[in-house]
Amino acid sequence: MKPLRWGIVSAGNISHDFTNALATLPKEDHQVVAISARKLADASNFAKLHGIGKFYEGYESLAKDADVDVVYIGSINPTHYDIGIMMLDHGKHVLCEKPLCMNESQSKRLLAHAKEKKLFIMEGIWSRFFPAYALLKERIDAGALGEIKEVDVEFGFYMSDVDRLRSKELGGGTVLDLGVYTIQAALWAFKAPPEKIVAIGELNEEGVDMQVIAELHFPGGGIARMKTSALEKLDNQAIIQGTKGTITLNDFWCSTSLTDVDGSLKNFPLETGPHCFNFPNSGGLRYEAEHTRQCLITGKIESDIVPHSESLLIAQIQDEMRKLIGVRFPEDGCK
């Protein structure tokens, strides 16, 4: 069987980490064949570092490259929709960094377009592919935690000076950048849409949320308490509590360890890449890449771990949270 041939969109830090993580997988399974960036020099330097044969200025040339099977979109948030549509129009499968799009409306259109083209697309919620998440799901499904009652999850770093997070033009804010992780963790545990959403936030001078405290209320009285922050470093744990016991995911968005129901610590070490990673535990990006390959081998156009319905639900929750705290983007349209 031929390797899955990847094209990389954008030469930024996360694209570097994804490509570096791909290098930890067997070469007969995964191969990066092209990189595209807004500036040719950036694409060229990226290609040289990672040993990629082709590099392009702009994204259309990559979309037209017949040697590319699937595209990883690692560009800034507001570009995901247009680039996704372009890649699908040229017959490419898509793995798109979170958030899938800027809002639920864009996400609906993008996912519908992929279905119409009969092509695979998945939002890159990489957390769910870590072995720690698989074990958590196994414990919940087996009833080891009993009925899930509470999820407490917070995610924060000092990031208020990071352009992609503080800038409205770049689609910033903690709801889109960090909230996707806290929301998906709650949904992973409760396995149902929330009945009620409560949120308060602290905005910067551009009207972008720098800190948000929210609650998701679920059927049966379950509650997820969430905090996202670009103003302070938080514990960055997800604590899932049921009637029979508790599991804690450490560094929950890229968890390589968890405290199990019996109190024992389970560790899941990662492979190291040929280059240094920019972000913590980025070697774990290999899991979503291999899941993408498995889906394509079996002819799936949708993941069962991050299904389209889940991406739409997350986008809907994010939209509601932003509405509650008063954050709007141009992509949201008129009031």
N, C-alpha and C positions, 0 to 999 in steps of 0.2 A: 504494500500500500504506500502511495506517495505521501510525503510530509504535507501537513497543512501549511500553505504559503501565506504568510502575514504581510500586510502593508501597514505602516505606522503613520498616523496622522498627528503631526506636531512633534517638535524636537525638544519639548520641555522636560521638566524633572520627572513627571509621572510616566511619560513615554520612555524615558531612559530606564526607569525602574522596571517597567513592564518588559521591555526588550531584554534587559539584564536577567529578569526572572525566566523568560523563555529559554535563555541559554542554559538553564539548569535542567531542562527537559531533553529527552533524547532527540538528536538531530534528525533521526528518521521519522519523527512524529511532527516536529515543528521547525519551520524555517522562516526567517525574516528576509524578504526579497526586495523590499522597497521602503523608503522613508520620504515623507513630504513635509515641508514646513513653509511658512509665509516667506522666509528669506532663504535663498539658495545656499548661502554660506552656512546657515544653521543646519540645513539638511545634509550638506556635504560633510561637515564636521561630525555629525551624528553617525552618518554612514561609515566614516573612517574609523570612529571609535568602536562601533559594533560589528564591523566587517560586513556591511550590507552592500550589495552590488549596485543598486540603483537609488538615486536620490532626485527629488523633484522640488521645484519652486511652485508653490500653490498646490491645490489638492486635486484638480481635475485630471492632471496627467497620471496620478496614482489611480484615480477612479477608472481610467481607461486602460490601465496596465493589465493585459490578459494573463500575466503570471501571478496576479494576486487573487487569492481565494477569499480571504476574510480581512477586514480592516479593523484595527484598534484605533478608536478616536480618543485622543488624549488632549484635545484642544480646550480652550476656555468654554465655560458653560453656554454663553449665548450663541456659539457656533455649532453646537451639537445637532440641532434640528436640520439646518441647511446642509451641513456636511453629510449627515446621515442620509438625507433624501438623495443627495448626489451619488453617494456610494451605492445605494440600493438601485438607483436608476441605471447604473452601470453593472448591475449583476453581482455586487459584492455582498457577502454576509458581513454583519456588523456586531462588534463588541464595543459598546460605548461607555466611557467613564460616567460615573454618576455626577450630578443628576442627569437622567436620560435627556431631559429638555428643561426649559425654564419654567414650565407649568404643565398642568394636566392637558390643556387643549393641544399644545404642541406634541405632547407625548402620544395622545390618541391618534393624531394625524400620522406621526412617524410610524407607530406600530401597525396601523391600518395599511400604510403603504408597503411595509415589509410583508404583511400577509398577502396583499394583492400581488406582490412580486414573487411570492413563495420563497422568501429568503429568511435566513436566521437573523434575529436581532435580539440582543440581551443587554440590559443595563448592568454595568460592571460593579455590582454590589459584592465585592470580592470576599467580604467577611464570611458570607454563608458557605463558602467552599473550604474554609479551614476545618481541619479535623475536629477542633474543639466545638464548632457549631454542629457538626455531624453527631458528636457524642451527646451534646445537649438535646438535640432533637430525639435521639435514641432514648435518652432518659425520660423525656416528656411523654413520648409515644408509649413507653412501657409503663407509665404511671408512677415512676419512681418519685416524682415531686408531688403527686396528687393533683388536685385542681389548682391551676396557676391563679394566684391572687394578686401578686404585685411584681412589677418590674421597675427597678430603680437604675437609671442609666444616665451618665453624664459624660460629656466629651468637650474638652477645652484645652487650649494652648494660648500662649501669648502670640497672637497673630494680627493684631489690630493695624500693624504697619505693612502687612502683606497685601500687595495690590489686588490680587485676584479675589481676596476676601473682603476688603474694605470698599472696593469700587463698584458703584452701581453699573457703570458701563461694562464692566467685566463680569457682571452677574454674580456679585459677591453676596456676603451674608452668611451667618451660621446656619440658618434653616436649610439652605441649599447645599452648603459645603459640608456641614457636620450633622445636621438634623436627619439627613437621609439614613445615617448609620444608627442613630438612636431610635428612629421610627421603625426601621427594619428589624431591629433587635426585639422591640415590643411585639411586632407582628409575628415574628418567629416563635415567640413564646405563647401568645394568645390565640393565634391562628384564626383571627376574625377581625373584621373592621371595627374601629371604635364607634361608640354611639354618641360620644360627646368629646369635644376638643376645647381645652382652655389654654390660653397662652398670654404671657406678658413679655415685653422685650425692651431692650435698650438700643437705640439707634444712633448712628454717627451723623455727621453733618451732611452726608449724601443721602440720608434716609435708608441706610443699610443696617440690618440688625447685627450688632456686635455681641449681644448676649440675649438668650431666650430661656425662659422657664416655662415648661408646658406640662399638661396632664392629658393623657388619653384615657377615657373611661370606656371600658369594654362591657359587653353583655355579661350578666351574672355578678356584677360588682367589681370586676377586676380593674386595676388601675396601673398605668405606666407613668411614672414621674420622670421627666427628662429635663436636662439642662445642657445647653450648648453655649460656649463662650470663646471669644477671641481676645478676651481681656485678662484671663487667668488660666493657669494650668489646673485642671480638675483631676479627680481620681481615675477617670477614664475606665471605669468598670461597669459591667452590667450584672446586676444581682437579680436573679429570677427566683421568686419565692412562691412555693406552693403550700398546700395544706399538709404535705408529708415531709417537705424538705426544701433545701435551697442549693442552687448552683451559682457560682460567681465566675464570670468570664473576665479575666485580667486583660488589660489593653484590648477591650472588647471588640474594637473595630478591626483588629488584626491579631486575634487572640492565639497565642501559642501555648497558653496554659489555662487551666480552669481548676477551681476548687470544687470537687465533686460532692454529691449528696452526703457521702460518708465522711467528709472533711479532708479527704486525701487530695493532694495536688497532682494533677495529670499534666505532663509536658509533651509538647509536639514540636521538636526542633525543626528548623528550616535549613534548606540547602543554601550555600553561599554562591553568589554569582561571580562571574569573571571580573566585574567592576564593583566599586562601592555603590551602595544604594543611597538615594537621597532621603528616603522616608523609612520609618521603623517597619521592620518585618515585611518589606516589599517583596522578598523572595516568595511570599505567599500568593503573589499574583499568578504564579504558575498553576495554582489550583483552578482558577476560573478559565485560564487558557486551555487547560486539558479538558475541562468540562465542555468548553466550546467545541473542541475537536470531537469529543464523544457524541455530542448532539449532532454534528454534521455527518459523522460516520453512520449514524442510525437514521438519518434523514429528517431529524427534528428541525422545525423552524422556531421553536420556542423551548426555553428551559423549564424544567419542572421545579428548579430550586429558586430561580428568579423569573417566574412566569410573567407574561405581559400584564395580567390582572393585578399582580403585586406592584409592579412599577407604576401602574395607573393609580392604585390606592395610595401609594407613598406620595405621588405627585399631588393627589387630591388633598391629603393631609397637610402637605407643605403649603399648598395654596391657601388652605383655611388658616393655618398658623400665621402666614404672612399677612393675611387679611386682618386677623385679630390684632396684630402688633403694628399694622400700618405701613407695610413694605410693599411697594408696587414697582414693577419693571415695565419698560416699554412693550415687552412681549405680551403683557397682560391685557393690552388693548384699552379701550375707553371704559369708564365706569358705567 
